[in-house]
Amino acid sequence: DNSIRKAHLTAASWPSRWFLKLIGRHESMQLVNQLSDVVPTCSSSGLGMFSAVGQGEEAAVKFFNEHVEEVKSIIPPENLLVWEVKQGWGPLCNFLGVPVPDVPFPNVNDTAEIESARKKIKRLSYLFVVGIPGAIGAAAWYFNLREPTQFMGIAAGYLLSLGLMKQVIFGFLHKQLQN
């Protein structure tokens, strides 16, 4: 279960892709894809990271191990720390020659957090790309709206709600980056 890949696939699928375009976040998702699926020279399978993960655990582990070995072959050992986040501050601070902070090691972007964000994006996508436009269409049909001016108020409300959603998401992302 790869939460980052699942989040990426959700963002790349309809209606999330449309929603992210509406709120101006689609380009950043394209950049993530471009950077995460470049085929490195060490890849014996000819796959980038996301493609390797998509092929299954065996391909993903092989990709990871080949990448680690390539980095080790290039970077002098005294300049390289092979470290996993679960090891916490100790090895990192020791390698950098700085004291270990008195605060716990941050645990952000874990699987539960990424999965929660993915589900929120999916729900918001269906709401703003399918639900609200569908409700507008149903209301127009029910009230027999025929004049373009009758739709202007509805369209303005929809666009304002998208603008508000964009501000809420940017505020949330900014807050996450500050932590």
Contacts in CASP RR format, 6 or more apart in sequence:
PFRMAT RR
TARGET T0000
AUTHOR 0000-0000-0000
METHOD contacts of the structure
MODEL  1
DNSIRKAHLTAASWPSRWFLKLIGRHESMQLVNQLSDVVPTCSSSGLGMF
SAVGQGEEAAVKFFNEHVEEVKSIIPPENLLVWEVKQGWGPLCNFLGVPV
PDVPFPNVNDTAEIESARKKIKRLSYLFVVGIPGAIGAAAWYFNLREPTQ
FMGIAAGYLLSLGLMKQVIFGFLHKQLQN
1 111 0 8 1.000
2 53 0 8 1.000
2 54 0 8 1.000
2 60 0 8 1.000
3 111 0 8 1.000
3 114 0 8 1.000
3 115 0 8 1.000
3 118 0 8 1.000
4 114 0 8 1.000
5 50 0 8 1.000
5 53 0 8 1.000
5 54 0 8 1.000
6 114 0 8 1.000
6 115 0 8 1.000
6 118 0 8 1.000
7 114 0 8 1.000
7 115 0 8 1.000
7 117 0 8 1.000
7 118 0 8 1.000
7 121 0 8 1.000
8 29 0 8 1.000
8 32 0 8 1.000
8 33 0 8 1.000
8 36 0 8 1.000
8 50 0 8 1.000
10 16 0 8 1.000
10 118 0 8 1.000
10 121 0 8 1.000
10 122 0 8 1.000
11 17 0 8 1.000
11 20 0 8 1.000
11 29 0 8 1.000
11 121 0 8 1.000
12 29 0 8 1.000
12 33 0 8 1.000
14 129 0 8 1.000
15 125 0 8 1.000
15 126 0 8 1.000
15 129 0 8 1.000
15 130 0 8 1.000
16 121 0 8 1.000
16 122 0 8 1.000
16 125 0 8 1.000
17 26 0 8 1.000
17 29 0 8 1.000
18 125 0 8 1.000
18 129 0 8 1.000
19 121 0 8 1.000
19 124 0 8 1.000
19 125 0 8 1.000
19 128 0 8 1.000
19 129 0 8 1.000
20 26 0 8 1.000
20 29 0 8 1.000
20 121 0 8 1.000
20 125 0 8 1.000
22 128 0 8 1.000
22 129 0 8 1.000
22 162 0 8 1.000
23 162 0 8 1.000
23 163 0 8 1.000
23 165 0 8 1.000
23 166 0 8 1.000
23 169 0 8 1.000
24 166 0 8 1.000
25 169 0 8 1.000
33 50 0 8 1.000
36 48 0 8 1.000
36 49 0 8 1.000
36 50 0 8 1.000
37 48 0 8 1.000
37 49 0 8 1.000
37 50 0 8 1.000
37 51 0 8 1.000
38 48 0 8 1.000
38 49 0 8 1.000
39 46 0 8 1.000
39 47 0 8 1.000
39 48 0 8 1.000
39 51 0 8 1.000
40 48 0 8 1.000
40 66 0 8 1.000
40 67 0 8 1.000
40 70 0 8 1.000
41 70 0 8 1.000
42 66 0 8 1.000
42 67 0 8 1.000
42 69 0 8 1.000
42 70 0 8 1.000
43 52 0 8 1.000
43 63 0 8 1.000
43 66 0 8 1.000
43 67 0 8 1.000
44 62 0 8 1.000
44 66 0 8 1.000
45 52 0 8 1.000
45 55 0 8 1.000
45 59 0 8 1.000
45 62 0 8 1.000
45 63 0 8 1.000
47 55 0 8 1.000
47 59 0 8 1.000
47 63 0 8 1.000
48 63 0 8 1.000
49 63 0 8 1.000
52 59 0 8 1.000
52 60 0 8 1.000
52 62 0 8 1.000
52 63 0 8 1.000
52 64 0 8 1.000
53 59 0 8 1.000
53 60 0 8 1.000
53 63 0 8 1.000
54 60 0 8 1.000
68 82 0 8 1.000
71 80 0 8 1.000
72 80 0 8 1.000
72 82 0 8 1.000
81 91 0 8 1.000
81 92 0 8 1.000
81 95 0 8 1.000
83 91 0 8 1.000
83 92 0 8 1.000
83 95 0 8 1.000
85 105 0 8 1.000
88 105 0 8 1.000
89 100 0 8 1.000
89 101 0 8 1.000
89 105 0 8 1.000
90 100 0 8 1.000
93 99 0 8 1.000
93 100 0 8 1.000
93 101 0 8 1.000
106 179 0 8 1.000
108 176 0 8 1.000
108 179 0 8 1.000
124 165 0 8 1.000
128 161 0 8 1.000
128 162 0 8 1.000
128 165 0 8 1.000
132 158 0 8 1.000
132 161 0 8 1.000
133 158 0 8 1.000
136 151 0 8 1.000
136 154 0 8 1.000
136 155 0 8 1.000
136 158 0 8 1.000
139 145 0 8 1.000
139 154 0 8 1.000
140 150 0 8 1.000
140 151 0 8 1.000
140 154 0 8 1.000
145 151 0 8 1.000
END
